[in-house]
């Protein structure tokens, strides 16, 4: 029986006691759990907000979303996109952290990571919208 792959792109707001350094702990924990669950993805933290793209089986992603919704380290989780995919875009990362300084550097990093995938534009577009919204909030 073949299990279809899905991809979820979401944002959430970090709880007040979560800071940039905590993201390393989150990545380490997620990487270990996600590997066992067959989930791969990327995570970034910008001005108190998380942006994540994750992929795996529908069942495992549903379990992860339920867990994320109960996680006190963030709130206001909003799924930006959920879709069936034909191949993994993050096959090498149980969880990769993207260090983001500005929109241009984020665009370069995302493009270099995903440029070889035909449907990488979905993630890049969502990520750029997220970053632009965060830049507007900071202005």
C-alpha positions in Angstrom: 0.0 0.0 0.0 1.5 3.3 -1.0 1.0 6.3 1.2 0.6 9.7 -0.5 2.8 12.5 0.6 1.4 15.8 1.8 3.0 19.2 2.5 1.9 21.7 5.1 3.1 25.3 5.3 2.1 27.1 8.4 3.0 30.1 10.6 2.5 30.6 14.4 3.3 33.2 17.0 5.9 32.3 19.6 5.0 32.6 23.2 6.5 35.5 25.0 9.1 33.4 26.8 10.4 31.8 23.5 13.5 33.5 22.0 15.8 32.8 19.1 18.1 30.6 21.1 15.2 28.3 22.0 14.8 27.5 18.3 18.0 25.4 18.4 16.4 23.2 21.1 13.1 23.0 19.1 15.1 21.9 16.0 17.0 19.2 17.9 13.8 17.8 19.4 11.9 18.0 16.2 14.7 16.4 14.1 14.8 13.3 16.3 11.0 12.9 16.4 10.4 13.7 12.8 13.0 11.2 11.6 11.1 8.4 13.3 7.8 9.7 11.9 9.0 10.1 8.3 8.5 13.9 8.4 10.9 16.3 6.8 11.0 20.1 6.6 12.4 23.5 7.3 11.7 25.9 10.1 12.6 29.6 10.6 12.0 32.1 13.4 11.6 35.8 12.5 10.5 38.5 15.0 8.7 36.2 17.3 7.0 34.1 14.6 7.6 30.6 13.3 7.4 29.7 9.6 7.5 26.0 8.8 7.1 23.8 5.7 6.8 20.1 6.6 6.1 17.0 4.6 5.1 13.4 5.3 2.2 11.1 5.3 -1.3 12.5 5.9 -1.6 10.5 9.1 1.7 11.6 10.6 1.1 15.3 9.6 -2.3 15.2 11.2 -0.7 13.9 14.4 2.0 16.5 14.3 -0.5 19.3 13.8 -2.5 18.2 16.8 0.7 18.1 18.8 1.7 21.6 17.6 -1.7 23.0 18.4 -1.2 21.9 22.1 2.4 23.1 22.3 2.7 26.0 24.7 5.8 27.4 23.0 3.6 29.1 20.3 0.0 29.9 19.5 -2.2 31.2 16.7 -1.1 28.4 14.3 -2.3 29.2 10.8 -2.0 26.7 7.9 -1.2 28.7 4.8 -1.1 25.8 2.4 -1.8 22.0 2.6 -1.4 19.9 -0.5 -0.5 16.5 -1.9 3.0 16.4 -3.3 4.6 13.9 -5.7 8.1 14.1 -4.1 9.8 15.4 -1.0 11.4 18.7 -1.2 13.3 18.3 2.1 14.3 14.6 1.8 17.7 15.3 3.5 16.3 17.2 6.6 14.2 15.8 9.4 14.2 19.5 10.3 16.5 22.2 8.9 16.7 25.6 10.4 16.8 28.5 8.1 18.7 31.5 9.4 17.1 34.6 7.9 18.5 38.1 7.9 16.4 39.8 5.3 14.1 39.0 2.4 16.9 38.9 -0.2 19.0 36.4 1.8 15.9 34.3 2.5 15.1 34.2 -1.2 18.6 33.1 -2.1 18.7 30.4 0.6 15.2 29.0 -0.3 16.0 29.1 -4.0 19.3 27.3 -3.4 17.6 24.6 -1.3 14.6 24.1 -3.4 15.4 25.4 -6.9 15.7 22.0 -8.4 12.1 21.1 -7.5 9.4 21.9 -10.0 6.9 23.0 -7.3 9.3 24.9 -5.0 7.6 28.1 -6.0 4.7 27.4 -3.6 7.0 27.4 -0.6 9.0 30.3 -1.8 5.9 32.4 -2.5 4.5 31.6 1.0 7.8 32.3 2.6 8.2 35.6 0.8 4.7 36.7 1.8 5.4 35.8 5.4 8.7 37.7 5.4 7.1 40.8 3.7 4.3 40.8 6.4 6.9 40.6 9.1 9.0 43.4 7.5 5.8 45.6 7.4 5.1 44.9 11.0 8.6 46.0 12.0 8.4 49.2 10.0 
